[in-house]
């Protein structure tokens, strides 16, 4: 349980800090202060970034590449969408806050693609692959 909570709270902390600092950057009275808050917001995003990669491995197992690819595609789509607004900072604050809330519900111990383990310690996927190879 400590494992799940550790990953979860790294994400919550990083995205929450990023949302707070980005909000502070929006309302900063000067350029230097805004730059400082933007840097701290970026630091919050980077704080949770390694956890994202590890989470893809945890929940994807053998399909970690597909999970990581989907996550990357979603991030790039959101980035392209934010370029269409005149004030992209406001939706970014909302999405960072939403991401922090969603991190609370992440369970890295739950696989997205569960595999049945058989008595021999092999998964059904491995046995199907072996049967296909044997037919050839």
C-alpha angles and dihedrals in degrees: 000000000000088000092056094045093048093055091042096052094046088059094044093048095046097048094041091053090047091052092049095047093045089052089050090050091053092055098035112130096219141035096244093052091046090052090050092051092045089053091051091048090053088049090055091052091048090047091067097035098091088051090058092057092047091047091055089055092046098051099029101045104169090006096051091121091058092048092048091046092052091049091049092048092050091050092050092047090052090048092053090047093052090056090065095062124083093224107033093171095075096055089043091057090049093049093046090052091046090050090052090052092047091051088065088066097047115114111190091188092065114084119219091213106035116199123207114238115217129208091266091057093250125121124237089247091057091048092050091050091050091050091051091050091048091054092055 
